[in-house]
Amino acid sequence: MDLSLSDEQQAVRAAVREWVAAVVTPDAMRNDREERFPQEALDGLRQTGFVGMSIGQQYGGGGADPLTYCLFIEELGRGDANVRSIMSVHLGLVAGSIQRWGTEAQKDDWLPRMATGQVLGCFGLTEPDHGSNPAALRATAEARPGGGWRLNGRKVFITNGSIAGVALVMARTGGPGAKGISAFLVPTDRSGFTANPIHGKLGLRSCDTAELVLDDVEVGPDALLGQEGEGLKVALSALDDGRMSIAASCAGVGQAALEAMIGYAGSREQFGKAIAGHQLVQQMIADSAVDVDASRLLTWAVADLKARGERYSLAASKAKLFATEASVRVANACIQVHGGYGYVEDYPAAKYLRDARVTTLYEGTSQIQQLLIGRALTGVSAF
């Protein structure tokens, strides 16, 4: 296995890193404190073309391979996980699903506008009472006599919910269970579609998060993504990419926290010398460095499988499980190295921990990943 990056991949990583340092990082702390949406970053993503990074070139996107996409996401996460969240949902969950499941007409309709950022996507799976068990979701899509569908239901904790132009919504078209669920591309300007912003979050405070309410929202027959009854397949395939994205982001958050603790340890003096010279501080730094490298390598392994057209669901769950938990450990160590200063907003350590913590919850909790991995290895479902 060759772990070296191509010249093009190195160039993309360098370009994204430079842009993040100039546009994203300077406002990240203020945006977090004020729960202010990072509009300057979104504008920059559109202007640079990064907003269409992984969308096919035939639709005006960058056509990035899976590893290049992971490098992009890691650099965004290193600068501000809030900005990363915009892109991993827009590209990984929604645009990726359209590229994988869409008809040519659906691709031609949505992907060029998503590649420029004219339209952003959000992913409507989680409901107030159904998160880890999406097969039991309650949102409905009723076939209309003249063709098309009428959607009703609520979705919650939806990233990009208030800013998206299209929502990929999973709704029940048949009986109970997974086979009764279908997927729909719902324009968010339709009558009866409402997005209610959610504030007061522990982390990802400047990320747009909303509850979606669908009240007799009508869409045409062309809104169905994939075949009727394939909605959960659409969602789960999207979550494989989403978990790869989150693992890449967590490598970025961990890298940022590692760099912060190394910098602080080199400048902070206690007992007559820099605390970087104390053994137990070095232990925290060393353990954190291993966690970050392991997270990155597990993520790259997922990208490699995807690039070669092999199944990567299991690898994505492993990467997501390890990288999310590791990012929490590294961010926590960053606070510990900073001591009391790590507990105040003048330093970024607390933000790293708050932004990392939610990654163990969404797109499948750590416990769900453990069950998925266990089932894949034993052939026995423990649900």
LOVOKOL-185149 format. One record per residue (C-alpha): residue number from 1; residue in three letters; x, y, z. Coordinates in Angstrom, 3 decimals. Each point is the difference from the previous one (the first is absolute). Layout:
BEGIN
  nr rest        u        v        w
 NUM  ala        X        Y        Z
...
This chain:
BEGIN
  nr rest        u        v        w
   1  met    0.000    0.000    0.000
   2  asp    1.330    3.415   -0.993
   3  leu   -0.935    2.631    2.577
   4  ser    1.658    2.874   -1.837
   5  leu   -2.223    2.739   -1.397
   6  ser    0.062    0.932   -3.669
   7  asp    1.188    3.438   -1.053
   8  glu   -3.613    0.981   -0.657
   9  gln   -1.147   -1.189    3.426
  10  gln    2.797    1.887    1.717
  11  ala   -0.885    3.121   -1.985
  12  val   -3.677   -0.247    0.969
  13  arg    0.860   -0.492    3.672
  14  ala    2.373    2.970   -0.052
  15  ala   -2.549    2.220   -1.758
  16  val   -2.770   -0.912    2.426
  17  arg    2.297    0.445    3.015
  18  glu    1.061    3.456   -1.192
  19  trp   -3.602    1.032   -0.648
  20  val   -1.181   -1.312    3.374
  21  ala    2.747    1.902    1.810
  22  ala   -0.938    3.226   -1.795
  23  val   -3.807   -0.226    0.024
  24  val   -1.299   -2.589    2.463
  25  thr    2.252   -0.033    3.071
  26  pro    0.056    3.757    0.762
  27  asp   -3.756    0.123    0.699
  28  ala   -0.518   -3.494    1.412
  29  met    0.184    0.934    3.693
  30  arg   -2.234    3.064   -0.378
  31  asn   -2.546   -1.964   -2.028
  32  asp   -0.049   -2.662    2.709
  33  arg   -0.550    2.504    2.822
  34  glu   -2.750    1.861   -1.856
  35  glu   -1.618   -3.068   -1.636
  36  arg    0.588    1.894   -3.224
  37  phe   -0.256   -1.901   -3.284
  38  pro    3.362    0.120   -1.870
  39  gln   -1.369    1.752   -3.074
  40  glu    3.448    1.239   -1.052
  41  ala    1.191   -3.601   -0.168
  42  leu   -2.997   -1.134   -2.046
  43  asp    0.508    2.911   -2.389
  44  gly    3.649   -0.998   -0.326
  45  leu   -0.867   -3.634   -0.656
  46  arg   -2.162    1.169   -2.884
  47  gln    2.588    2.414   -1.373
  48  thr    2.835   -2.543    0.076
  49  gly   -2.110   -2.821   -1.420
  50  phe    0.709   -2.142    3.065
  51  val   -3.773   -0.250    0.526
  52  gly   -0.140   -2.479   -2.900
  53  met    3.198   -1.855    0.892
  54  ser   -1.256   -3.584   -0.461
  55  ile   -2.781    0.586   -2.546
  56  gly    0.763   -1.415   -3.459
  57  gln    1.770    2.278   -2.450
  58  gln   -2.741   -0.587   -2.571
  59  tyr   -2.321    1.879    2.354
  60  gly    2.440    2.838    0.667
  61  gly    1.567   -1.415    3.160
  62  gly    3.587   -0.771    0.889
  63  gly   -0.293   -3.763   -0.453
  64  ala    2.258   -0.651    2.988
  65  asp    0.897   -3.614    0.778
  66  pro   -0.937   -1.304    3.472
  67  leu    3.421    0.625    1.567
  68  thr    0.197    3.561   -1.333
  69  tyr   -3.477    0.588    1.407
  70  cys    1.157   -1.308    3.409
  71  leu    3.007    2.328   -0.076
  72  phe   -2.381    2.883   -0.715
  73  ile   -2.305   -0.951    2.857
  74  glu    2.891   -0.483    2.436
  75  glu    1.335    3.479   -0.729
  76  leu   -3.453    1.517    0.498
  77  gly   -0.335   -1.870    3.309
  78  arg    3.437    1.189    1.059
  79  gly   -1.096    3.604   -0.582
  80  asp   -3.607   -0.179    1.228
  81  ala   -2.204   -3.075    0.289
  82  asn   -3.052    2.205   -0.595
  83  val    1.135    0.762   -3.550
  84  arg    0.850   -3.641   -0.546
  85  ser   -3.542   -0.985    0.965
  86  ile   -1.453    2.128   -2.807
  87  met    2.069   -1.816   -2.601
  88  ser   -0.181   -3.566    1.256
  89  val   -3.804    0.133   -0.028
  90  his   -0.276    1.925   -3.284
  91  leu    2.526   -2.184   -1.836
  92  gly    0.292   -3.290    1.877
  93  leu   -3.644   -0.607    0.886
  94  val   -2.059    1.817   -2.627
  95  ala    2.014    0.560   -3.193
  96  gly    1.594   -3.419    0.426
  97  ser   -3.422   -1.627    0.275
  98  ile   -1.222    1.736   -3.150
  99  gln    3.114   -1.133   -1.873
 100  arg   -0.477   -3.560    1.248
 101  trp   -3.782   -0.416   -0.242
 102  gly   -1.311    2.775   -2.217
 103  thr   -1.368   -0.172   -3.519
 104  glu    1.818    1.970   -2.687
 105  ala   -2.770    2.587    0.163
 106  gln    0.419    0.369    3.779
 107  lys    3.768    0.310   -0.336
 108  asp   -0.311    2.600   -2.751
 109  asp   -2.551    1.915    2.058
 110  trp    1.733    0.108    3.377
 111  leu    3.735   -0.647   -0.294
 112  pro    1.060    3.038   -2.084
 113  arg   -1.713    2.310    2.482
 114  met    1.492   -1.874    2.942
 115  ala    3.460    0.159   -1.606
 116  thr   -0.099    3.813    0.063
 117  gly   -1.671    0.243    3.402
 118  gln   -3.091    1.606   -1.495
 119  val   -1.835   -2.846    1.732
 120  leu    1.155   -1.626    3.235
 121  gly   -1.257   -3.349    1.211
 122  cys   -1.251   -1.293    3.343
 123  phe   -0.690   -3.582    1.082
 124  gly   -3.367   -0.770    1.572
 125  leu    0.165   -3.349    1.766
 126  thr   -0.006    0.549    3.799
 127  glu   -3.360    0.595    1.676
 128  pro   -0.854    1.112    3.554
 129  asp   -0.707   -3.608    1.050
 130  his    2.074   -1.919   -2.540
 131  gly    3.754    0.466   -0.237
 132  ser    1.898   -3.237    0.490
 133  asn   -2.982   -1.964   -1.374
 134  pro   -0.840    1.733   -3.297
 135  ala   -1.943   -3.029   -1.274
 136  ala   -2.801    1.087    2.362
 137  leu   -0.224    3.595   -1.266
 138  arg   -3.480    1.551   -0.186
 139  ala    0.180    2.642   -2.732
 140  thr   -2.343   -0.978   -2.831
 141  ala   -0.161    0.481   -3.753
 142  glu   -3.472   -0.644   -1.411
 143  ala   -0.442   -0.568   -3.710
 144  arg   -2.178    2.704   -1.575
 145  pro   -2.812   -1.032   -2.389
 146  gly    1.411    2.108   -2.830
 147  gly    3.596   -1.141    0.541
 148  gly    2.691    1.094    2.403
 149  trp    0.052   -0.108    3.778
 150  arg   -1.231    1.877    3.070
 151  leu    2.449   -0.013    2.921
 152  asn   -0.728    0.479    3.690
 153  gly    2.237   -0.333    3.041
 154  arg    2.778    1.503    2.099
 155  lys    3.770   -0.344   -0.161
 156  val    2.378    1.267    2.661
 157  phe    3.691    0.926    0.420
 158  ile    0.288    0.635   -3.730
 159  thr    3.271    1.641   -1.029
 160  asn   -0.485    2.697   -2.680
 161  gly   -3.736   -0.220    0.674
 162  ser   -0.576    3.770   -0.129
 163  ile    2.311    0.728   -2.941
 164  ala   -0.572   -2.970   -2.304
 165  gly   -1.730    0.218   -3.352
 166  val   -0.675   -3.727   -0.158
 167  ala   -0.739   -2.462    2.784
 168  leu    0.593   -3.718   -0.448
 169  val   -2.918   -1.297    2.049
 170  met   -0.717   -3.591    0.982
 171  ala   -3.726   -0.677    0.427
 172  arg   -2.288   -2.986    0.273
 173  thr   -1.791   -1.006   -3.203
 174  gly   -0.895   -3.534    1.058
 175  gly   -0.413   -2.211    3.038
 176  pro    2.132   -0.176    3.145
 177  gly    3.704   -0.658   -0.074
 178  ala    2.839    0.864   -2.339
 179  lys   -1.715   -1.117   -3.217
 180  gly   -2.773    2.526    0.481
 181  ile    2.337    3.018   -0.220
 182  ser    0.790    2.046   -3.099
 183  ala    2.308    2.960   -0.651
 184  phe   -1.065    3.336   -1.481
 185  leu    1.747    3.117   -1.282
 186  val   -2.135    2.777    1.426
 187  pro    0.523    3.639   -1.053
 188  thr   -0.058    1.991    3.219
 189  asp   -2.025    2.843   -1.523
 190  arg   -3.103   -2.193   -0.295
 191  ser   -3.131    1.037    1.844
 192  gly   -0.261   -1.741    3.370
 193  phe    3.777   -0.415    0.446
 194  thr    1.303    1.771    3.118
 195  ala    3.464    0.045    1.570
 196  asn    0.249    1.071    3.651
 197  pro    3.576    0.791    1.110
 198  ile    1.320   -1.742    3.134
 199  his    2.146    2.075    2.367
 200  gly    1.690   -0.603    3.344
 201  lys    2.149   -2.954   -1.123
 202  leu    3.000   -1.143    2.029
 203  gly    2.233   -0.062   -3.077
 204  leu   -0.137    0.809   -3.714
 205  arg   -1.613    3.195    1.192
 206  ser    0.423    1.933   -3.256
 207  cys   -1.210   -2.888   -2.157
 208  asp   -3.485    0.311   -1.479
 209  thr   -2.150   -2.638    1.708
 210  ala   -3.774   -0.161   -0.322
 211  glu   -3.201   -1.912    0.496
 212  leu   -1.833   -0.627   -3.262
 213  val   -3.787   -0.046   -0.073
 214  leu   -1.760   -1.370   -3.087
 215  asp   -3.701    0.842   -0.073
 216  asp   -1.658   -1.312   -3.182
 217  val    3.092    0.745   -2.079
 218  glu   -0.702   -1.011   -3.589
 219  val    2.669   -1.211   -2.414
 220  gly   -0.151   -1.528   -3.448
 221  pro    0.776   -3.599   -0.964
 222  asp    3.509    1.113   -0.969
 223  ala    0.789    0.686    3.673
 224  leu    0.337   -3.711    0.812
 225  leu    3.714   -0.881    0.329
 226  gly    0.615   -3.639   -0.814
 227  gln   -2.931   -2.403   -0.085
 228  glu   -2.960    0.013    2.338
 229  gly    0.947   -1.937    3.138
 230  glu    3.743    0.629   -0.400
 231  gly    0.123    3.035    2.278
 232  leu    1.867   -1.643    2.844
 233  lys    2.552   -1.399   -2.466
 234  val    0.496    3.529   -1.308
 235  ala    0.422    1.320    3.542
 236  leu    2.400   -2.706    1.166
 237  ser    2.203    0.323   -3.078
 238  ala    0.139    3.747    0.648
 239  leu    0.962   -0.632    3.623
 240  asp    2.984   -2.087   -1.123
 241  asp    1.349    3.133   -1.686
 242  gly   -1.123    2.134    2.921
 243  arg    1.933   -2.152    2.448
 244  met    3.101    0.273   -2.166
 245  ser   -0.461    3.786    0.024
 246  ile   -0.411    0.150    3.766
 247  ala    3.104   -2.131    0.524
 248  ala    1.981    2.359   -2.252
 249  ser   -1.362    3.005    1.864
 250  cys    0.924   -1.532    3.348
 251  ala    3.554   -0.525   -1.227
 252  gly   -0.006    3.727   -0.755
 253  val   -1.411    1.004    3.375
 254  gly    2.500   -2.297    1.706
 255  gln    2.861    1.466   -2.022
 256  ala   -1.011    3.523    0.983
 257  ala   -0.239   -0.969    3.674
 258  leu    3.366   -1.766   -0.166
 259  glu    1.671    3.047   -1.535
 260  ala   -1.599    2.250    2.617
 261  met    1.221   -2.099    2.928
 262  ile    3.529   -0.269   -1.425
 263  gly    0.154    3.749   -0.505
 264  tyr   -1.284    0.757    3.473
 265  ala    2.241   -2.593    1.673
 266  gly    3.027    1.594   -1.592
 267  ser   -0.831    3.478    1.273
 268  arg   -1.510   -0.650    3.437
 269  glu    2.489   -0.282    2.870
 270  gln   -0.488   -1.781    3.315
 271  phe    2.608   -1.131    2.537
 272  gly    2.680    1.956   -1.821
 273  lys   -0.402   -1.416   -3.514
 274  ala   -2.450   -0.330   -2.859
 275  ile   -2.651   -2.587    0.786
 276  ala    0.922   -1.758   -3.273
 277  gly    2.961   -1.306    1.998
 278  his   -2.200   -1.779    2.541
 279  gln   -0.427   -3.724   -0.595
 280  leu   -3.748   -0.254    0.518
 281  val   -0.661    2.933   -2.323
 282  gln    2.043   -1.771   -2.662
 283  gln   -2.036   -3.127    0.644
 284  met   -3.224    1.862   -0.812
 285  ile    1.568    1.481   -3.116
 286  ala    1.356   -3.378   -1.130
 287  asp   -3.305   -1.814    0.542
 288  ser   -1.821    2.759   -1.870
 289  ala    2.392   -0.169   -2.944
 290  val   -0.593   -3.751   -0.319
 291  asp   -3.785    0.527    0.159
 292  val    0.130    2.596   -2.788
 293  asp    2.194   -2.108   -2.279
 294  ala   -2.122   -3.103    0.566
 295  ser   -3.175    1.967   -0.758
 296  arg    1.490    1.298   -3.231
 297  leu    1.197   -3.427   -1.159
 298  leu   -3.358   -1.656    0.721
 299  thr   -1.679    2.759   -2.015
 300  trp    2.401   -0.383   -2.890
 301  ala   -0.711   -3.749    0.000
 302  val   -3.706    0.745   -0.544
 303  ala    0.829    2.397   -2.820
 304  asp    2.227   -2.633   -1.622
 305  leu   -2.753   -2.625    0.070
 306  lys   -2.494    2.442   -1.470
 307  ala    2.413    1.058   -2.752
 308  arg    0.481   -3.643   -0.982
 309  gly   -3.734   -0.642   -0.106
 310  glu    0.021   -2.409    2.933
 311  arg   -2.435   -0.137    2.907
 312  tyr    0.960    2.420    2.746
 313  ser   -2.907   -0.003    2.466
 314  leu    1.913   -1.934    2.659
 315  ala    3.143    2.063   -0.469
 316  ala   -2.044    3.201    0.248
 317  ser   -1.528   -1.130    3.307
 318  lys    3.438   -0.874    1.371
 319  ala    1.435    3.340   -1.052
 320  lys   -2.958    1.933    1.346
 321  leu    0.055   -1.830    3.341
 322  phe    3.713    0.439    0.580
 323  ala    0.484    3.504   -1.372
 324  thr   -2.942    1.546    1.839
 325  glu    0.952   -1.470    3.365
 326  ala    3.642    0.852   -0.653
 327  ser   -0.819    3.635   -0.788
 328  val   -1.742    0.291    3.367
 329  arg    3.047   -1.480    1.758
 330  val    2.399    2.342   -1.800
 331  ala   -2.143    3.081    0.621
 332  asn   -0.317   -0.962    3.661
 333  ala    3.777   -0.381    0.233
 334  cys    0.349    3.420   -1.628
 335  ile   -2.066    1.522    2.811
 336  gln    2.043   -1.867    2.600
 337  val    3.294    1.289   -1.400
 338  his   -1.380    3.546    0.016
 339  gly   -1.126   -0.376    3.615
 340  gly   -2.432    2.690    1.101
 341  tyr    0.542    1.922   -3.223
 342  gly   -1.446   -2.924   -1.919
 343  tyr   -3.303    0.587    1.744
 344  val   -0.522    3.552   -1.237
 345  glu   -0.981    1.290   -3.420
 346  asp    3.186    1.991   -0.546
 347  tyr    1.628   -3.257   -1.103
 348  pro   -1.368   -2.444   -2.593
 349  ala    0.338   -3.171    2.088
 350  ala   -3.564    0.075    1.360
 351  lys   -1.455    0.534   -3.474
 352  tyr    1.867   -3.035   -1.311
 353  leu   -1.520   -2.161    2.723
 354  arg   -3.533    1.327   -0.504
 355  asp    0.190   -0.408   -3.772
 356  ala    1.490   -3.494    0.274
 357  arg   -2.550   -1.281    2.506
 358  val   -2.986   -0.010   -2.346
 359  thr    1.793   -2.176   -2.547
 360  thr   -0.436   -2.998    2.304
 361  leu   -3.774    0.533   -0.272
 362  tyr   -1.087    0.818   -3.527
 363  glu    0.034   -2.169   -3.122
 364  gly   -0.054   -2.994    2.300
 365  thr    1.108    0.187    3.641
 366  ser    3.172   -1.731    1.130
 367  gln   -2.177   -2.756    1.445
 368  ile   -1.775   -0.496   -3.339
 369  gln    3.390   -0.226   -1.749
 370  gln    1.076   -2.666    2.481
 371  leu   -3.158   -1.990   -0.743
 372  leu    0.508    0.354   -3.760
 373  ile    3.601   -1.138    0.264
 374  gly   -0.944   -2.877    2.316
 375  arg   -2.758   -1.159   -2.338
 376  ala    2.318    0.118   -3.004
 377  leu    2.623   -2.089    1.783
 378  thr   -2.286   -2.565    1.656
 379  gly   -2.976   -0.120   -2.335
 380  val   -2.279    0.445    3.002
 381  ser   -2.163    3.068    0.538
 382  ala    0.057    1.301    3.573
 383  phe   -2.699    2.633   -0.434
